């Protein structure tokens, strides 16, 4: 089983981060785009499905606005940090 889940989608990464998945790295190997790397969990597949296919008011898609704002700010801070 794969230990990590990677995505280039910023909004998916913010959603997963706001839902409590652990971000372990931002892979900057490709100079044109970064990949957000999360620890793989059993709920990640469910959350990915909810993000992509969930209905508008479905509880699985709902995220507390403060958590989402915090997730976006945190990911942007980590994205623009000098390494």
SULKA-V808287 format. One line per field, one symbol per residue. phi: phi as a letter, one per 30 degrees, with the letter a starting at -180 (. if undefined). burial: 1 if it has 9 or more other ideal C-beta (glycine too) atoms within 8 Angstrom, else 0. A space follows every 10 residues. Layout:
phi=???
burial=???
This chain:
phi=.ddbccbcdd dddddddddj dddcacdced dcaccdccdd bddddddddd ddbddecddd ddbeeddddd ddddddeddc ddc
burial=0001111000 0111111110 1010011000 0001111111 0001011111 1001000100 1010001101 1101100100 000
